Structures are given as C-alpha cells and as structure tokens.
Amino acid sequence: MLLDFYQPADGMSANRYLTLEQMANSIGTTKELVSKTLHRFADEGMIEINRMQFVFTNREGLEMLAGQDKDLNV
C-alpha cells in the first residue's frame, strides 16, 4: 500500500495524506496493526516516519516484502 499510494524514491520524503485509520480501512485491518507494521519497517531501516511524512530509506526492501506477500496471496 505504501509503495502504491506514495510511490516513494529512496531518500525522498512523502507527505502523509492518509491517517492510520484510512490506511487500515483500505487494506482491511486495524489502525493498531498498521502502526505496528510501520514501526517495524522503521526499526528495520526501510522507512523513517513522523506525524507529517514518510522518508523511504530502502524501497528495495519494501518491494521485496510486498513481493513475498503477493507470493503468499496475502
């Protein structure tokens, strides 16, 4: 969802237009799980997050995760 909606480039920031609740609703989960997942991505060095924007620091890592989910039909 991050890759599709924000279309980030490594090192570039993207303004956060969606709330956690909107993100959760768009993928059929809870805002708590979205928050936990975003923080996991941050802990793994793929993104930096704050209240206003994302900075994508490892797009390739996010793409690999997204590809794994597609392979699992998630």
C-alpha positions as CSV (number, residue, x, y, z in Angstrom):
1,M,0.0,0.0,0.0
2,L,2.9,2.4,0.8
3,L,4.6,1.7,-2.5
4,D,1.4,2.1,-4.5
5,F,-0.1,5.1,-2.8
6,Y,3.0,7.2,-2.0
7,Q,5.3,6.0,-4.9
8,P,8.5,6.8,-3.0
9,A,12.0,7.1,-4.1
10,D,14.9,6.3,-1.7
11,G,15.8,9.3,0.4
12,M,12.7,11.2,-0.7
13,S,10.0,12.3,1.7
14,A,6.3,11.8,1.1
15,N,3.7,13.7,2.9
16,R,1.3,11.5,4.9
17,Y,-2.1,12.1,3.4
18,L,-3.8,9.1,4.9
19,T,-4.5,8.6,8.6
20,L,-3.7,5.2,10.2
21,E,-7.4,4.5,10.2
22,Q,-7.7,5.3,6.4
23,M,-4.7,3.0,5.7
24,A,-6.2,0.3,7.8
25,N,-9.6,0.6,6.1
26,S,-8.0,0.4,2.6
27,I,-6.3,-2.9,3.4
28,G,-8.9,-4.4,5.7
29,T,-7.0,-4.3,9.0
30,T,-6.8,-2.2,12.2
31,K,-5.0,1.1,12.7
32,E,-3.1,-0.6,15.6
33,L,-1.7,-3.2,13.2
34,V,-0.8,-0.5,10.6
35,S,1.0,1.5,13.3
36,K,2.9,-1.6,14.5
37,T,3.9,-2.5,10.9
38,L,5.1,1.0,10.1
39,H,7.2,1.0,13.2
40,R,8.6,-2.4,12.3
41,F,9.6,-1.0,8.9
42,A,11.2,1.9,10.6
43,D,13.1,-0.4,13.0
44,E,14.3,-2.4,10.0
45,G,15.6,0.8,8.3
46,M,13.2,0.8,5.4
47,I,11.4,4.0,6.3
48,E,11.6,6.9,8.7
49,I,8.2,8.1,10.0
50,N,6.9,11.1,11.8
51,R,3.4,12.6,12.1
52,M,3.6,14.5,8.8
53,Q,5.7,12.4,6.4
54,F,7.5,9.2,5.5
55,V,11.1,9.1,4.3
56,F,11.7,5.9,2.3
57,T,15.2,4.7,3.0
58,N,15.1,1.2,1.5
59,R,12.5,0.9,-1.3
60,E,14.0,-2.3,-2.5
61,G,13.4,-3.9,1.0
62,L,9.8,-2.8,0.9
63,E,9.4,-4.2,-2.6
64,M,10.8,-7.5,-1.5
65,L,8.3,-7.7,1.4
66,A,5.5,-6.7,-1.0
67,G,6.5,-9.4,-3.4
68,Q,6.6,-12.0,-0.7
69,D,3.0,-11.1,0.3
70,K,1.9,-11.4,-3.3
71,D,3.5,-14.9,-3.5
72,L,1.6,-15.9,-0.4
73,N,-1.6,-14.4,-1.8
74,V,-1.9,-12.0,1.2
